[in-house]
Amino acid sequence: MKNRVRELRKLKGLTQEQLAEVIGVSRQTINAIEKEKFDPSLPTAFKMSKLFDLAIEDFFLFEDLK
Amino acid sequence: MQEERKKHLKNLALWTWSWVATLAVATFGPVLIWDGHLTLTLFAILTNLVNGVLMILANRKLFNHYDELERKIHLESLALTLGLTVVVGLAYSLLDQTNVIPFDAEISVLVLFIGLNYMITLLINRKRYS
């Protein structure tokens, strides 16, 4: 799934390591999400939403395959 | 998070080494140390079994500490390892039953196969998500 996590993280001035610490996942997980190789769980998406102060759909861009 | 991870890893390493050590005692003890004494042999096997259960519980604690991506990576690796072990294990057993191989199919070979297979699939899956 396309996302704006890298862009928003940089806007917040956070490193991957720092974002991982805040969200409670590993740095590798943040890296995989930013590279769009892995879609996070709902709790992780909500934690990011709270941190970035945005709705989930504002930074996770769902593409309907229909 | 890192500190807790280290604690769980240390705990698992401790129980794994302890299990290996008790397995060695249970294997070689009856022949080299207590000359086949039944009670001592049963005690050694029971100790090994209890250590094995504690090792599994330590592994479960570490697994529950993993985050969502790490769990996915481990689950995919475990699924592949389980499938390959069943398929290759039964084929290996058939080779022995049909006398295609001149030696007995040993369980230790299968254990080695499981370990190597899990390590390789783990490395490949980690690479896929990095």
N, CA and C atoms of all chains as a GROMACS GRO file, in nm:
protein
  588
    1MET      N    1   0.084  -0.120   0.000
    1MET     CA    2   0.000   0.000   0.000
    1MET      C    3   0.088   0.126   0.000
    2LYS      N    4   0.051   0.221  -0.085
    2LYS     CA    5   0.130   0.345  -0.091
    2LYS      C    6   0.108   0.425   0.038
    3ASN      N    7   0.214   0.491   0.083
    3ASN     CA    8   0.198   0.572   0.205
    3ASN      C    9   0.294   0.690   0.206
    4ARG      N   10   0.268   0.781   0.299
    4ARG     CA   11   0.350   0.903   0.312
    4ARG      C   12   0.426   0.903   0.445
    5VAL      N   13   0.454   0.785   0.497
    5VAL     CA   14   0.518   0.776   0.629
    5VAL      C   15   0.656   0.841   0.630
    6ARG      N   16   0.737   0.814   0.527
    6ARG     CA   17   0.872   0.871   0.523
    6ARG      C   18   0.866   1.025   0.524
    7GLU      N   19   0.778   1.076   0.439
    7GLU     CA   20   0.762   1.222   0.426
    7GLU      C   21   0.719   1.284   0.560
    8LEU      N   22   0.621   1.224   0.625
    8LEU     CA   23   0.569   1.277   0.751
    8LEU      C   24   0.670   1.261   0.865
    9ARG      N   25   0.744   1.151   0.862
    9ARG     CA   26   0.848   1.131   0.965
    9ARG      C   27   0.953   1.240   0.955
   10LYS      N   28   0.994   1.270   0.829
   10LYS     CA   29   1.096   1.373   0.810
   10LYS      C   30   1.042   1.511   0.848
   11LEU      N   31   0.915   1.534   0.822
   11LEU     CA   32   0.853   1.662   0.862
   11LEU      C   33   0.857   1.679   1.014
   12LYS      N   34   0.844   1.567   1.084
   12LYS     CA   35   0.848   1.568   1.231
   12LYS      C   36   0.990   1.573   1.284
   13GLY      N   37   1.086   1.557   1.191
   13GLY     CA   38   1.228   1.559   1.230
   13GLY      C   39   1.271   1.436   1.306
   14LEU      N   40   1.209   1.322   1.275
   14LEU     CA   41   1.242   1.198   1.345
   14LEU      C   42   1.325   1.105   1.257
   15THR      N   43   1.410   1.028   1.320
   15THR     CA   44   1.481   0.922   1.248
   15THR      C   45   1.390   0.798   1.250
   16GLN      N   46   1.425   0.699   1.168
   16GLN     CA   47   1.346   0.573   1.169
   16GLN      C   48   1.350   0.510   1.309
   17GLU      N   49   1.469   0.517   1.370
   17GLU     CA   50   1.489   0.459   1.504
   17GLU      C   51   1.397   0.527   1.606
   18GLN      N   52   1.389   0.661   1.598
   18GLN     CA   53   1.306   0.735   1.693
   18GLN      C   54   1.156   0.707   1.671
   19LEU      N   55   1.116   0.702   1.545
   19LEU     CA   56   0.975   0.672   1.516
   19LEU      C   57   0.940   0.531   1.566
   20ALA      N   58   1.032   0.439   1.541
   20ALA     CA   59   1.011   0.300   1.585
   20ALA      C   60   0.991   0.294   1.736
   21GLU      N   61   1.073   0.370   1.808
   21GLU     CA   62   1.068   0.373   1.955
   21GLU      C   63   0.932   0.427   2.002
   22VAL      N   64   0.887   0.535   1.938
   22VAL     CA   65   0.760   0.597   1.977
   22VAL      C   66   0.642   0.503   1.948
   23ILE      N   67   0.647   0.439   1.831
   23ILE     CA   68   0.536   0.353   1.790
   23ILE      C   69   0.540   0.217   1.861
   24GLY      N   70   0.660   0.176   1.900
   24GLY     CA   71   0.674   0.046   1.968
   24GLY      C   72   0.696  -0.070   1.874
   25VAL      N   73   0.766  -0.042   1.762
   25VAL     CA   74   0.804  -0.150   1.670
   25VAL      C   75   0.955  -0.138   1.644
   26SER      N   76   1.009  -0.229   1.563
   26SER     CA   77   1.152  -0.223   1.533
   26SER      C   78   1.179  -0.125   1.418
   27ARG      N   79   1.305  -0.081   1.407
   27ARG     CA   80   1.342   0.010   1.297
   27ARG      C   81   1.320  -0.057   1.162
   28GLN      N   82   1.345  -0.188   1.157
   28GLN     CA   83   1.326  -0.264   1.033
   28GLN      C   84   1.180  -0.257   0.987
   29THR      N   85   1.088  -0.257   1.082
   29THR     CA   86   0.946  -0.251   1.048
   29THR      C   87   0.912  -0.115   0.988
   30ILE      N   88   0.964  -0.008   1.047
   30ILE     CA   89   0.941   0.127   0.993
   30ILE      C   90   0.999   0.136   0.852
   31ASN      N   91   1.119   0.081   0.834
   31ASN     CA   92   1.184   0.081   0.702
   31ASN      C   93   1.099   0.006   0.598
   32ALA      N   94   1.046  -0.111   0.638
   32ALA     CA   95   0.964  -0.191   0.546
   32ALA      C   96   0.834  -0.119   0.512
   33ILE      N   97   0.776  -0.048   0.610
   33ILE     CA   98   0.652   0.028   0.584
   33ILE      C   99   0.683   0.142   0.486
   34GLU      N  100   0.792   0.213   0.511
   34GLU     CA  101   0.827   0.326   0.424
   34GLU      C  102   0.857   0.281   0.281
   35LYS      N  103   0.916   0.164   0.268
   35LYS     CA  104   0.946   0.111   0.134
   35LYS      C  105   0.826   0.042   0.071
   36GLU      N  106   0.714   0.044   0.142
   36GLU     CA  107   0.587  -0.015   0.096
   36GLU      C  108   0.597  -0.166   0.071
   37LYS      N  109   0.682  -0.230   0.153
   37LYS     CA  110   0.695  -0.376   0.144
   37LYS      C  111   0.608  -0.444   0.246
   38PHE      N  112   0.559  -0.366   0.342
   38PHE     CA  113   0.479  -0.424   0.451
   38PHE      C  114   0.372  -0.324   0.495
   39ASP      N  115   0.249  -0.374   0.508
   39ASP     CA  116   0.139  -0.290   0.557
   39ASP      C  117   0.124  -0.312   0.706
   40PRO      N  118   0.124  -0.204   0.784
   40PRO     CA  119   0.118  -0.222   0.931
   40PRO      C  120  -0.020  -0.266   0.978
   41SER      N  121  -0.024  -0.311   1.104
   41SER     CA  122  -0.152  -0.350   1.164
   41SER      C  123  -0.232  -0.224   1.196
   42LEU      N  124  -0.357  -0.242   1.228
   42LEU     CA  125  -0.444  -0.129   1.260
   42LEU      C  126  -0.394  -0.052   1.384
   43PRO      N  127  -0.355  -0.121   1.494
   43PRO     CA  128  -0.304  -0.045   1.610
   43PRO      C  129  -0.182   0.041   1.575
   44THR      N  130  -0.092  -0.013   1.492
   44THR     CA  131   0.028   0.064   1.452
   44THR      C  132  -0.014   0.185   1.368
   45ALA      N  133  -0.108   0.164   1.276
   45ALA     CA  134  -0.156   0.274   1.192
   45ALA      C  135  -0.221   0.382   1.279
   46PHE      N  136  -0.296   0.341   1.381
   46PHE     CA  137  -0.360   0.439   1.469
   46PHE      C  138  -0.257   0.517   1.551
   47LYS      N  139  -0.152   0.448   1.594
   47LYS     CA  140  -0.046   0.517   1.670
   47LYS      C  141   0.020   0.622   1.582
   48MET      N  142   0.044   0.588   1.455
   48MET     CA  143   0.105   0.682   1.361
   48MET      C  144   0.010   0.800   1.337
   49SER      N  145  -0.117   0.767   1.324
   49SER     CA  146  -0.219   0.869   1.300
   49SER      C  147  -0.219   0.972   1.413
   50LYS      N  148  -0.208   0.922   1.535
   50LYS     CA  149  -0.207   1.011   1.652
   50LYS      C  150  -0.080   1.097   1.652
   51LEU      N  151   0.032   1.033   1.619
   51LEU     CA  152   0.160   1.105   1.619
   51LEU      C  153   0.164   1.212   1.510
   52PHE      N  154   0.118   1.177   1.390
   52PHE     CA  155   0.124   1.272   1.279
   52PHE      C  156   0.005   1.369   1.280
   53ASP      N  157  -0.091   1.342   1.368
   53ASP     CA  158  -0.212   1.425   1.378
   53ASP      C  159  -0.289   1.429   1.246
   54LEU      N  160  -0.300   1.314   1.186
   54LEU     CA  161  -0.372   1.302   1.058
   54LEU      C  162  -0.460   1.177   1.062
   55ALA      N  163  -0.562   1.174   0.978
   55ALA     CA  164  -0.643   1.053   0.967
   55ALA      C  165  -0.562   0.947   0.892
   56ILE      N  166  -0.588   0.821   0.920
   56ILE     CA  167  -0.510   0.712   0.858
   56ILE      C  168  -0.514   0.723   0.705
   57GLU      N  169  -0.632   0.752   0.651
   57GLU     CA  170  -0.645   0.758   0.504
   57GLU      C  171  -0.571   0.876   0.443
   58ASP      N  172  -0.521   0.968   0.528
   58ASP     CA  173  -0.444   1.081   0.475
   58ASP      C  174  -0.298   1.043   0.446
   59PHE      N  175  -0.254   0.934   0.508
   59PHE     CA  176  -0.115   0.895   0.479
   59PHE      C  177  -0.100   0.748   0.435
   60PHE      N  178  -0.207   0.669   0.443
   60PHE     CA  179  -0.207   0.537   0.379
   60PHE      C  180  -0.306   0.544   0.264
   61LEU      N  181  -0.256   0.530   0.143
   61LEU     CA  182  -0.338   0.554   0.026
   61LEU      C  183  -0.387   0.422  -0.032
   62PHE      N  184  -0.511   0.391  -0.002
   62PHE     CA  185  -0.569   0.264  -0.047
   62PHE      C  186  -0.605   0.272  -0.194
   63GLU      N  187  -0.557   0.173  -0.269
   63GLU     CA  188  -0.590   0.168  -0.412
   63GLU      C  189  -0.685   0.053  -0.436
   64ASP      N  190  -0.808   0.085  -0.472
   64ASP     CA  191  -0.907  -0.020  -0.499
   64ASP      C  192  -0.871  -0.089  -0.630
   65LEU      N  193  -0.861  -0.221  -0.624
   65LEU     CA  194  -0.819  -0.296  -0.742
   65LEU      C  195  -0.932  -0.318  -0.843
   66LYS      N  196  -1.057  -0.288  -0.802
   66LYS     CA  197  -1.172  -0.310  -0.892
   66LYS      C  198  -1.162  -0.225  -1.018
   67MET      N  199   1.265  -0.126   2.474
   67MET     CA  200   1.232  -0.240   2.387
   67MET      C  201   1.356  -0.328   2.362
   68GLN      N  202   1.469  -0.259   2.335
   68GLN     CA  203   1.594  -0.332   2.309
   68GLN      C  204   1.641  -0.409   2.433
   69GLU      N  205   1.626  -0.344   2.548
   69GLU     CA  206   1.670  -0.406   2.673
   69GLU      C  207   1.588  -0.533   2.701
   70GLU      N  208   1.456  -0.520   2.677
   70GLU     CA  209   1.367  -0.633   2.700
   70GLU      C  210   1.399  -0.747   2.602
   71ARG      N  211   1.430  -0.707   2.477
   71ARG     CA  212   1.468  -0.806   2.375
   71ARG      C  213   1.592  -0.884   2.419
   72LYS      N  214   1.691  -0.808   2.470
   72LYS     CA  215   1.816  -0.871   2.515
   72LYS      C  216   1.789  -0.970   2.628
   73LYS      N  217   1.698  -0.930   2.718
   73LYS     CA  218   1.664  -1.015   2.832
   73LYS      C  219   1.601  -1.147   2.784
   74HIS      N  220   1.508  -1.136   2.690
   74HIS     CA  221   1.442  -1.256   2.637
   74HIS      C  222   1.540  -1.346   2.561
   75LEU      N  223   1.630  -1.281   2.484
   75LEU     CA  224   1.730  -1.358   2.407
   75LEU      C  225   1.826  -1.431   2.501
   76LYS      N  226   1.867  -1.360   2.606
   76LYS     CA  227   1.960  -1.417   2.704
   76LYS      C  228   1.894  -1.537   2.773
   77ASN      N  229   1.767  -1.520   2.807
   77ASN     CA  230   1.691  -1.626   2.873
   77ASN      C  231   1.680  -1.749   2.783
   78LEU      N  232   1.651  -1.725   2.654
   78LEU     CA  233   1.638  -1.836   2.559
   78LEU      C  234   1.773  -1.907   2.540
   79ALA      N  235   1.880  -1.827   2.529
   79ALA     CA  236   2.014  -1.885   2.512
   79ALA      C  237   2.050  -1.973   2.632
   80LEU      N  238   2.015  -1.924   2.749
   80LEU     CA  239   2.044  -1.998   2.874
   80LEU      C  240   1.972  -2.134   2.875
   81TRP      N  241   1.842  -2.133   2.843
   81TRP     CA  242   1.766  -2.257   2.846
   81TRP      C  243   1.806  -2.350   2.731
   82THR      N  244   1.848  -2.293   2.617
   82THR     CA  245   1.892  -2.377   2.505
   82THR      C  246   2.020  -2.450   2.541
   83TRP      N  247   2.117  -2.375   2.597
   83TRP     CA  248   2.243  -2.440   2.636
   83TRP      C  249   2.219  -2.544   2.746
   84SER      N  250   2.129  -2.509   2.836
   84SER     CA  251   2.097  -2.601   2.946
   84SER      C  252   2.034  -2.730   2.889
   85TRP      N  253   1.946  -2.714   2.790
   85TRP     CA  254   1.881  -2.830   2.726
   85TRP      C  255   1.985  -2.916   2.654
   86VAL      N  256   2.077  -2.849   2.581
   86VAL     CA  257   2.182  -2.923   2.509
   86VAL      C  258   2.270  -3.001   2.608
   87ALA      N  259   2.304  -2.934   2.718
   87ALA     CA  260   2.389  -2.998   2.819
   87ALA      C  261   2.319  -3.120   2.881
   88THR      N  262   2.190  -3.104   2.916
   88THR     CA  263   2.118  -3.218   2.977
   88THR      C  264   2.094  -3.330   2.876
   89LEU      N  265   2.083  -3.292   2.748
   89LEU     CA  266   2.069  -3.394   2.642
   89LEU      C  267   2.198  -3.476   2.631
   90ALA      N  268   2.311  -3.405   2.641
   90ALA     CA  269   2.442  -3.473   2.635
   90ALA      C  270   2.457  -3.568   2.754
   91VAL      N  271   2.416  -3.520   2.872
   91VAL     CA  272   2.426  -3.604   2.993
   91VAL      C  273   2.336  -3.728   2.979
   92ALA      N  274   2.211  -3.705   2.931
   92ALA     CA  275   2.117  -3.817   2.916
   92ALA      C  276   2.163  -3.916   2.809
   93THR      N  277   2.237  -3.866   2.708
   93THR     CA  278   2.284  -3.953   2.600
   93THR      C  279   2.407  -4.034   2.641
   94PHE      N  280   2.507  -3.964   2.696
   94PHE     CA  281   2.634  -4.030   2.726
   94PHE      C  282   2.646  -4.082   2.870
   95GLY      N  283   2.565  -4.025   2.960
   95GLY     CA  284   2.571  -4.065   3.102
   95GLY      C  285   2.554  -4.214   3.125
   96PRO      N  286   2.449  -4.276   3.069
   96PRO     CA  287   2.427  -4.420   3.096
   96PRO      C  288   2.545  -4.508   3.054
   97VAL      N  289   2.620  -4.465   2.952
   97VAL     CA  290   2.733  -4.545   2.903
   97VAL      C  291   2.863  -4.507   2.974
   98LEU      N  292   2.887  -4.377   2.988
   98LEU     CA  293   3.017  -4.333   3.037
   98LEU      C  294   3.024  -4.303   3.187
   99ILE      N  295   2.910  -4.269   3.250
   99ILE     CA  296   2.918  -4.225   3.390
   99ILE      C  297   2.853  -4.325   3.488
  100TRP      N  298   2.727  -4.361   3.468
  100TRP     CA  299   2.660  -4.443   3.571
  100TRP      C  300   2.627  -4.586   3.525
  101ASP      N  301   2.688  -4.629   3.421
  101ASP     CA  302   2.683  -4.770   3.378
  101ASP      C  303   2.540  -4.826   3.370
  102GLY      N  304   2.452  -4.752   3.301
  102GLY     CA  305   2.317  -4.802   3.274
  102GLY      C  306   2.221  -4.808   3.392
  103HIS      N  307   2.252  -4.740   3.504
  103HIS     CA  308   2.164  -4.739   3.621
  103HIS      C  309   2.029  -4.680   3.579
  104LEU      N  310   1.920  -4.760   3.593
  104LEU     CA  311   1.789  -4.720   3.538
  104LEU      C  312   1.734  -4.591   3.599
  105THR      N  313   1.740  -4.579   3.732
  105THR     CA  314   1.685  -4.460   3.799
  105THR      C  315   1.757  -4.334   3.753
  106LEU      N  316   1.890  -4.343   3.747
  106LEU     CA  317   1.969  -4.226   3.705
  106LEU      C  318   1.940  -4.190   3.559
  107THR      N  319   1.922  -4.292   3.477
  107THR     CA  320   1.890  -4.269   3.335
  107THR      C  321   1.755  -4.199   3.322
  108LEU      N  322   1.655  -4.250   3.396
  108LEU     CA  323   1.521  -4.189   3.391
  108LEU      C  324   1.527  -4.045   3.442
  109PHE      N  325   1.604  -4.022   3.549
  109PHE     CA  326   1.617  -3.887   3.605
  109PHE      C  327   1.681  -3.793   3.502
  110ALA      N  328   1.783  -3.841   3.433
  110ALA     CA  329   1.852  -3.759   3.332
  110ALA      C  330   1.758  -3.724   3.217
  111ILE      N  331   1.677  -3.822   3.174
  111ILE     CA  332   1.583  -3.798   3.064
  111ILE      C  333   1.474  -3.700   3.107
  112LEU      N  334   1.425  -3.717   3.231
  112LEU     CA  335   1.321  -3.628   3.283
  112LEU      C  336   1.374  -3.484   3.295
  113THR      N  337   1.498  -3.472   3.343
  113THR     CA  338   1.560  -3.339   3.356
  113THR      C  339   1.570  -3.274   3.218
  114ASN      N  340   1.610  -3.353   3.119
  114ASN     CA  341   1.621  -3.303   2.981
  114ASN      C  342   1.485  -3.258   2.928
  115LEU      N  343   1.383  -3.336   2.960
  115LEU     CA  344   1.247  -3.305   2.914
  115LEU      C  345   1.199  -3.172   2.976
  116VAL      N  346   1.221  -3.156   3.106
  116VAL     CA  347   1.179  -3.033   3.175
  116VAL      C  348   1.254  -2.914   3.117
  117ASN      N  349   1.384  -2.932   3.093
  117ASN     CA  350   1.465  -2.824   3.032
  117ASN      C  351   1.413  -2.787   2.894
  118GLY      N  352   1.372  -2.889   2.819
  118GLY     CA  353   1.319  -2.867   2.684
  118GLY      C  354   1.192  -2.784   2.688
  119VAL      N  355   1.103  -2.817   2.784
  119VAL     CA  356   0.977  -2.742   2.797
  119VAL      C  357   1.007  -2.596   2.834
  120LEU      N  358   1.102  -2.577   2.926
  120LEU     CA  359   1.138  -2.440   2.967
  120LEU      C  360   1.200  -2.362   2.851
  121MET      N  361   1.276  -2.434   2.766
  121MET     CA  362   1.334  -2.369   2.647
  121MET      C  363   1.222  -2.325   2.552
  122ILE      N  364   1.122  -2.410   2.534
  122ILE     CA  365   1.009  -2.376   2.446
  122ILE      C  366   0.934  -2.254   2.501
  123LEU      N  367   0.914  -2.251   2.633
  123LEU     CA  368   0.842  -2.138   2.694
  123LEU      C  369   0.922  -2.008   2.677
  124ALA      N  370   1.055  -2.018   2.688
  124ALA     CA  371   1.140  -1.900   2.669
  124ALA      C  372   1.132  -1.852   2.524
  125ASN      N  373   1.124  -1.947   2.432
  125ASN     CA  374   1.111  -1.913   2.290
  125ASN      C  375   0.977  -1.845   2.263
  126ARG      N  376   0.873  -1.894   2.329
  126ARG     CA  377   0.740  -1.834   2.311
  126ARG      C  378   0.738  -1.690   2.364
  127LYS      N  379   0.806  -1.669   2.477
  127LYS     CA  380   0.812  -1.533   2.534
  127LYS      C  381   0.882  -1.438   2.436
  128LEU      N  382   0.990  -1.487   2.375
  128LEU     CA  383   1.063  -1.405   2.278
  128LEU      C  384   0.974  -1.377   2.157
  129PHE      N  385   0.904  -1.480   2.111
  129PHE     CA  386   0.816  -1.466   1.994
  129PHE      C  387   0.706  -1.363   2.022
  130ASN      N  388   0.648  -1.367   2.141
  130ASN     CA  389   0.542  -1.272   2.176
  130ASN      C  390   0.595  -1.130   2.191
  131HIS      N  391   0.725  -1.118   2.210
  131HIS     CA  392   0.787  -0.985   2.221
  131HIS      C  393   0.811  -0.924   2.082
  132TYR      N  394   0.819  -1.009   1.980
  132TYR     CA  395   0.844  -0.958   1.843
  132TYR      C  396   0.734  -0.863   1.799
  133ASP      N  397   0.769  -0.771   1.709
  133ASP     CA  398   0.664  -0.684   1.655
  133ASP      C  399   0.598  -0.754   1.536
  134GLU      N  400   0.500  -0.686   1.474
  134GLU     CA  401   0.419  -0.751   1.370
  134GLU      C  402   0.497  -0.801   1.250
  135LEU      N  403   0.598  -0.725   1.205
  135LEU     CA  404   0.676  -0.770   1.088
  135LEU      C  405   0.765  -0.889   1.124
  136GLU      N  406   0.827  -0.881   1.241
  136GLU     CA  407   0.913  -0.992   1.285
  136GLU      C  408   0.832  -1.121   1.300
  137ARG      N  409   0.710  -1.108   1.352
  137ARG     CA  410   0.624  -1.227   1.366
  137ARG      C  411   0.589  -1.284   1.229
  138LYS      N  412   0.559  -1.196   1.135
  138LYS     CA  413   0.525  -1.241   1.000
  138LYS      C  414   0.644  -1.316   0.938
  139ILE      N  415   0.764  -1.258   0.954
  139ILE     CA  416   0.886  -1.320   0.900
  139ILE      C  417   0.907  -1.459   0.962
  140HIS      N  418   0.894  -1.466   1.094
  140HIS     CA  419   0.914  -1.595   1.163
  140HIS      C  420   0.806  -1.696   1.126
  141LEU      N  421   0.680  -1.649   1.116
  141LEU     CA  422   0.571  -1.741   1.082
  141LEU      C  423   0.588  -1.799   0.942
  142GLU      N  424   0.628  -1.713   0.847
  142GLU     CA  425   0.649  -1.762   0.710
  142GLU      C  426   0.763  -1.864   0.708
  143SER      N  427   0.869  -1.834   0.783
  143SER     CA  428   0.984  -1.925   0.789
  143SER      C  429   0.944  -2.058   0.854
  144LEU      N  430   0.865  -2.048   0.961
  144LEU     CA  431   0.821  -2.170   1.031
  144LEU      C  432   0.730  -2.254   0.941
  145ALA      N  433   0.641  -2.188   0.866
  145ALA     CA  434   0.550  -2.261   0.776
  145ALA      C  435   0.629  -2.336   0.670
  146LEU      N  436   0.728  -2.268   0.612
  146LEU     CA  437   0.812  -2.333   0.509
  146LEU      C  438   0.892  -2.448   0.569
  147THR      N  439   0.946  -2.424   0.688
  147THR     CA  440   1.027  -2.527   0.754
  147THR      C  441   0.942  -2.649   0.787
  148LEU      N  442   0.822  -2.626   0.840
  148LEU     CA  443   0.732  -2.737   0.873
  148LEU      C  444   0.697  -2.818   0.748
  149GLY      N  445   0.658  -2.750   0.642
  149GLY     CA  446   0.622  -2.818   0.518
  149GLY      C  447   0.737  -2.899   0.461
  150LEU      N  448   0.852  -2.835   0.454
  150LEU     CA  449   0.970  -2.904   0.398
  150LEU      C  450   1.012  -3.022   0.485
  151THR      N  451   0.999  -3.005   0.617
  151THR     CA  452   1.039  -3.113   0.708
  151THR      C  453   0.950  -3.236   0.688
  152VAL      N  454   0.820  -3.214   0.674
  152VAL     CA  455   0.728  -3.327   0.652
  152VAL      C  456   0.760  -3.396   0.519
  153VAL      N  457   0.771  -3.314   0.414
  153VAL     CA  458   0.794  -3.371   0.279
  153VAL      C  459   0.931  -3.440   0.271
  154VAL      N  460   1.035  -3.367   0.309
  154VAL     CA  461   1.171  -3.423   0.299
  154VAL      C  462   1.190  -3.537   0.400
  155GLY      N  463   1.133  -3.522   0.518
  155GLY     CA  464   1.147  -3.625   0.622
  155GLY      C  465   1.087  -3.758   0.578
  156LEU      N  466   0.967  -3.751   0.519
  156LEU     CA  467   0.902  -3.875   0.474
  156LEU      C  468   0.976  -3.936   0.354
  157ALA      N  469   1.026  -3.850   0.265
  157ALA     CA  470   1.103  -3.900   0.150
  157ALA      C  471   1.231  -3.968   0.200
  158TYR      N  472   1.294  -3.907   0.299
  158TYR     CA  473   1.417  -3.962   0.359
  158TYR      C  474   1.389  -4.098   0.423
  159SER      N  475   1.274  -4.106   0.492
  159SER     CA  476   1.234  -4.232   0.556
  159SER      C  477   1.208  -4.340   0.450
  160LEU      N  478   1.144  -4.300   0.340
  160LEU     CA  479   1.117  -4.394   0.230
  160LEU      C  480   1.246  -4.448   0.169
  161LEU      N  481   1.345  -4.359   0.156
  161LEU     CA  482   1.475  -4.400   0.101
  161LEU      C  483   1.536  -4.511   0.186
  162ASP      N  484   1.515  -4.500   0.319
  162ASP     CA  485   1.566  -4.601   0.411
  162ASP      C  486   1.485  -4.731   0.399
  163GLN      N  487   1.351  -4.717   0.401
  163GLN     CA  488   1.263  -4.835   0.395
  163GLN      C  489   1.283  -4.917   0.267
  164THR      N  490   1.310  -4.848   0.158
  164THR     CA  491   1.325  -4.918   0.030
  164THR      C  492   1.471  -4.956   0.003
  165ASN      N  493   1.555  -4.933   0.104
  165ASN     CA  494   1.698  -4.967   0.096
  165ASN      C  495   1.772  -4.898  -0.019
  166VAL      N  496   1.724  -4.780  -0.055
  166VAL     CA  497   1.794  -4.704  -0.158
  166VAL      C  498   1.925  -4.648  -0.099
  167ILE      N  499   1.916  -4.607   0.030
  167ILE     CA  500   2.038  -4.561   0.097
  167ILE      C  501   2.093  -4.675   0.183
  168PRO      N  502   2.226  -4.691   0.186
  168PRO     CA  503   2.284  -4.806   0.258
  168PRO      C  504   2.292  -4.790   0.410
  169PHE      N  505   2.239  -4.680   0.464
  169PHE     CA  506   2.246  -4.656   0.609
  169PHE      C  507   2.105  -4.625   0.663
  170ASP      N  508   2.092  -4.627   0.797
  170ASP     CA  509   1.961  -4.598   0.859
  170ASP      C  510   1.932  -4.448   0.856
  171ALA      N  511   1.805  -4.414   0.834
  171ALA     CA  512   1.763  -4.273   0.839
  171ALA      C  513   1.763  -4.229   0.986
  172GLU      N  514   1.855  -4.140   1.020
  172GLU     CA  515   1.868  -4.097   1.159
  172GLU      C  516   1.787  -3.969   1.183
  173ILE      N  517   1.723  -3.964   1.301
  173ILE     CA  518   1.643  -3.846   1.338
  173ILE      C  519   1.733  -3.721   1.349
  174SER      N  520   1.861  -3.744   1.387
  174SER     CA  521   1.953  -3.629   1.404
  174SER      C  522   1.972  -3.555   1.271
  175VAL      N  523   1.966  -3.627   1.159
  175VAL     CA  524   1.980  -3.564   1.028
  175VAL      C  525   1.862  -3.470   1.003
  176LEU      N  526   1.744  -3.517   1.045
  176LEU     CA  527   1.623  -3.437   1.028
  176LEU      C  528   1.628  -3.311   1.116
  177VAL      N  529   1.677  -3.327   1.238
  177VAL     CA  530   1.689  -3.212   1.330
  177VAL      C  531   1.785  -3.108   1.270
  178LEU      N  532   1.894  -3.157   1.213
  178LEU     CA  533   1.992  -3.069   1.148
  178LEU      C  534   1.927  -2.998   1.029
  179PHE      N  535   1.849  -3.074   0.954
  179PHE     CA  536   1.779  -3.018   0.838
  179PHE      C  537   1.681  -2.907   0.882
  180ILE      N  538   1.608  -2.932   0.991
  180ILE     CA  539   1.512  -2.832   1.041
  180ILE      C  540   1.586  -2.703   1.078
  181GLY      N  541   1.695  -2.718   1.152
  181GLY     CA  542   1.773  -2.601   1.196
  181GLY      C  543   1.826  -2.521   1.079
  182LEU      N  544   1.888  -2.589   0.983
  182LEU     CA  545   1.946  -2.520   0.867
  182LEU      C  546   1.838  -2.454   0.783
  183ASN      N  547   1.728  -2.529   0.762
  183ASN     CA  548   1.618  -2.478   0.681
  183ASN      C  549   1.556  -2.353   0.743
  184TYR      N  550   1.538  -2.356   0.875
  184TYR     CA  551   1.480  -2.240   0.946
  184TYR      C  552   1.572  -2.118   0.934
  185MET      N  553   1.701  -2.141   0.949
  185MET     CA  554   1.797  -2.030   0.939
  185MET      C  555   1.796  -1.970   0.798
  186ILE      N  556   1.797  -2.056   0.698
  186ILE     CA  557   1.802  -2.008   0.558
  186ILE      C  558   1.673  -1.932   0.522
  187THR      N  559   1.558  -1.989   0.558
  187THR     CA  560   1.430  -1.922   0.523
  187THR      C  561   1.416  -1.791   0.600
  188LEU      N  562   1.469  -1.788   0.722
  188LEU     CA  563   1.467  -1.664   0.802
  188LEU      C  564   1.551  -1.556   0.734
  189LEU      N  565   1.670  -1.595   0.689
  189LEU     CA  566   1.759  -1.499   0.621
  189LEU      C  567   1.694  -1.445   0.494
  190ILE      N  568   1.634  -1.537   0.415
  190ILE     CA  569   1.570  -1.496   0.290
  190ILE      C  570   1.452  -1.401   0.318
  191ASN      N  571   1.369  -1.437   0.416
  191ASN     CA  572   1.253  -1.353   0.448
  191ASN      C  573   1.295  -1.217   0.503
  192ARG      N  574   1.401  -1.215   0.583
  192ARG     CA  575   1.450  -1.086   0.637
  192ARG      C  576   1.495  -0.996   0.523
  193LYS      N  577   1.564  -1.058   0.427
  193LYS     CA  578   1.614  -0.984   0.311
  193LYS      C  579   1.496  -0.927   0.230
  194ARG      N  580   1.391  -1.010   0.216
  194ARG     CA  581   1.272  -0.966   0.139
  194ARG      C  582   1.210  -0.839   0.194
  195TYR      N  583   1.210  -0.825   0.326
  195TYR     CA  584   1.143  -0.710   0.388
  195TYR      C  585   1.240  -0.599   0.429
  196SER      N  586   1.367  -0.609   0.391
  196SER     CA  587   1.461  -0.505   0.434
  196SER      C  588   1.474  -0.396   0.327
   0.00000   0.00000   0.00000
